[in-house]
Amino acid sequence: MSVKENLQLMASYNQWMNLSVYKAVAELSDADLIEDKGAFFGSVLGTLNHNLAADIIWLKRFADHFSELSSLDFVRTLERPATLNTQLFDDLLLLQSQRFRLDQLIIDMMNEITDEMLSSALMYKNMKGIEHSQRFGFTLQHFFNHQTHHRGQITTLLSQMGIDVGATDLIITIPPM
């Protein structure tokens, strides 16, 4: 399996898991959605917003560096979140709509990237303005791992509230040979 195929699998898994998480989150009352549960970003809604904000930040870095990726044209129109805890949406349905749009865009990007891009250096500035140069393929691994990390927090919070997200293992999305 190639690096690109692995990243395509991660994009598919990412979309599937976000669908599962948002379906489960829809069962929450508004009060449960916004209640500070002591997670890194407070509430379930805060954590969902963080994942979206972080994705936009990374996708904009990718778009800035790889102008040839037409799959990122929509991202180029978005405002860059000022912080990682920026509350992009207070309304779950609006947040979900943007999440699902970006998930499809991420799949499209993974289909469009090339092996040359994956092995090239991604030049970007972090949120503190510090310049970095890292292999693009590795930053994509971080990009997917970051969402998995925070979705794990959300599934834990949901479990504590009696809501089962269902199976979450990557293995479920791996096609048979």
Secondary structure, DSSP 8 states (H G I E B T S, - for coil): --HHHHHHHHHHHHHHHHHHHHHHHTTS-HHHHHS--SBTTBSHHHHHHHHHHHHHHHHHHHHHH-TT-GGGHHHHTS---SSTT----SSHHHHHHHHHHHHHHHHHHHHH--HHHHHSEEEEE-TTS-EEEEEHHHHHHHHHHHHHHHHHHHHHHHHHTT-------GGGGS---
